Amino acid sequence: MGKVRTDPRSEERIRQMEIAPVSIDDLSSDFYSLSALVFAFMAIMFKIRIYSWLTCLLSFASLANQRYSSMDSKSVVATLSLIVLTFISTHVSVKGQPVMAPMLPWLQRG
């Protein structure tokens, strides 16, 4: 066996953690974008049209509540492409198949 070592930490260097105060302006307002993302995934998976409308509504609410300094073109393009993707997946069906065909295999034809 090896040698038994003593604890190398020194007691005088231990300090209590100081919690910095956070103002309301510094908090993230991404609740809208997070919920829009959840509804977008539900719209794509379950093909329910109301989820795509909720994605659209919550995405625009997220864009409206962003600060101008934190808004960039990537976030706007990502939001718009997410909205378009959900509307295409819920409102456009493959020729001859119901909209729910990818989720429910017994609805697939041929």
C-alpha positions, 0 to 999 in steps of 0.5 A: 500500500501507499503512504497515508498523506495529510489533507493538502488544503489549508483552512485559512484559504477557505472563504465563504462564497459571495452571491452577486445580486442579479437585477431584473434587466439581466435575467434572460427572457427566453421563456418564449423562445424555449416554449416556441421550440417545444411547440415546434418539436411537438408540431413536427412530431405529432403533426398537429396544426395548432402547435405550429400556430403556437410556435409562430405566436411564441416566436414573434413574442420572443423576437418582440421582447428581445433587446436590440443589442442582443438581436442578431440576424442569425436568431431572426433567420433561425426563428423564421426558418423554424416557423416555416418548417413547422407550417410545412410539416403540419399543413402540407401532406405527401400526395395521397397520404394523410398528414399524420402518416409519418407518426401513425404507420397504419395510416400509410398507404402503399 
